[in-house]
Amino acid sequence: MSRIASVLLPLPLPEAFDYAEPEEMGLCVGDQVAVPLGSREVHGVVAALRPAEGGNRPLKPVAARLEAEPLPERTLDFIQWAARYSVDLPGGPLAIALRGARAPKARPERVIEATGAEPGRLTPARARALAVARTGPRSGTDLARQAEVSAGVIKGLVDEGALAVRWIPADERFDAPDLTRTGQALNASQAAAAGLLQAMMAEGGFQVALLDGVTGSGKTEVYLEAAQAALAADPEAQVLVLLPEIALTQAVIGRFAERFAAAPGEWHSEIPAAQRRKVWDGVATGRCRIVVGARSALFLPFRHLALIVVDEEHDTSYKQEDGFIYQARDLAVARGKIEGASVVLASATPSLETLRNAEAGRYRWLRLATRHGTARLPDISLVDLRETALETGRWLSPPLVEAMAETYAAGEQTLLFLNRRGYAPLVLCKACGEKLTAPDTESWLVEHRYTGRLVCHLTGFSMPKPERCPHCGATESLVSIGPGVERVEEEARTLFPDARIAVFSSDTLWDAREARNLILAMEEGQIDILVATQAAAKGHNFPNLTLVGVVDADLGLRGGDLRAGERTFQLLAQATGRAGRRDRPGRAILQTYAPEHPVMQALQAQDRDAFIQAELVERELAGLPPFGRLAAVIVSGPDPQALEAFVRQMAELAPNTEGVQVYGPADAPLGLIRGRRRKRFLIRSDRTIDLSAYMAAWRARIRPPGAIRVAIDIDPYSFF
Ligand code: ADP
């Protein structure tokens, strides 16, 4: 009986394509195959197989089955679920899932292992080397380091046949986690939370828990115990830990490596291709049992996923807004459900969505109310900039500068937090008043002094800072308005000329390693003042940091979108939470023009729950998430008239459904990006409505002409 294979391709196609299975191929669902498409051959994945019925027109045959690990069926289910939820084509998530499968295979690695033979002569160094080698194969360098012997000792043992060299495929080079090791002795509330998670792991199946604990309360320690329980409960179980920033992965990888004496698989965009393939294969074969990575790790082909941890679950970096649009925290819960896995969401400032689920009893709610040991939360004070005016061209107020001086004198560290990259967010011509913007985008050009360029942060466009105003031609008329991290650094240098000062922002650090080095320098006390954007304000432990100064606490509130208050609270609570770990008390100073704002009041009083309750009430009254659903549609095109005509027609074609309101079309706040005009719709629905299905139905009715693009964003986080 011949069969038909439906093959899903990592391309923008509406559905899987059918091919005939050659008689002898013996395909299975999930197999990676090569198939003809037009005049090309492309690689895809078998999504389904069914018997061929007579009378159909002949199909092209599958060209080959690839020598590659198949995609597990549940991974395929997840990809299709994600596409449906995001109202997008399955090719998008499939392409993400196959990113590692397409990288060239890593070369075999050379390892040394014990043969069982005894050497002729046993010195203490040789005994140490053999003892370590008997616990499993490892590279010669690792063996020498762990046994504290020289390379010569190892070579001697190899020559005598007590150790042997073997080449093994890269994806087999994942050490089995050592589950006999124990972690830190937990305090009472940590032990209670860990106990509940361990019970959850023992029970198995899909469950979600919120691990809600202030910064420094030991959430990582607790979820390490959950991972231990998951790995111990089933020899094939795999654990995935998601983090919002690449810069955070190293610290967590280090803690897993220490806890289980085995390095986890690392997954993010900066992993070299060969390494990527190694992790992909290791995850697909089940040899790699722990993965620590950024949001795209969620699409890896896990064979037996038992636990997903989403650390800093509130972080908006989990929302991917280019290409395939998704919210990784939400998809993690969906994947947990499909896999029958447990999900742990960890945060000191959980999202309203997650808190609502915990309150309603859909998630277990585990709280760690205090910092571990003697560490206390910092004292937070507000500087009212309406009363304590800043001097022109200065951004640090006298009370903050005074606190910095005290901190510096005490040999302790300061973090100045400003979520703004570059030197100045705006360059203005004082002759004609022109604000410099990118040529094809309606957004201000940000001045960067390190590079001497003006940069559009939306599109990446950049140009050297001009000598004359491009508008009126005046010379020496361009002035920099407002501060970015580089400008605050400049001010700090003038104030503290002898201090060691560094900037941490995505422009000043080229890659993850450089970021890691800066964080290490900070941890080791080699920096006195760190000026940082949010990249450094999350998750790190800086034992000697006792002062956090928030340069512009109101920054995040200005946009005024749905989550402005929530996000500002989360960000500032995280940033101020960096101060005063271990046994040194810390303090935080927030500079604000709106000290009476509920966000500032809640931060000062350290009363998260009152703030959350007030926010929830407002959201409920407005029927906004988590009480209702939102979707956005961004329609863009090069020609304003054609765009206008199309969005009008689109509005008329919106399905009429009770419980769904369509607002728009309206001009997007950023009306022009890369030469394309932009219009927006906002759609609100009740919670009971399947908004993805509604959007899919709407999309099916429209036929955008070639130049017009329609992007659907379910549960939008950006409103520009
Ligand atoms: P969180 O993830 O909640 O910010 P961490 O797990 O990173 O907290 O813990 C903060 C610091 O306290 C870390 O340096 C950690 O090693 C330490 N710590 C937490 N719990 C314990 C414990 N039970 N014993 C020893 N050290 C602990």
Boltz pocket constraint, residues with backbone or C-beta under 6 A from the ligand:
constraints:
  - pocket:
      binder: B
      contacts: [[A, 184], [A, 185], [A, 186], [A, 187], [A, 190], [A, 213], [A, 214], [A, 215], [A, 216], [A, 217], [A, 218], [A, 219], [A, 220], [A, 221], [A, 222], [A, 372], [A, 539], [A, 541]]
      max_distance: 6.0
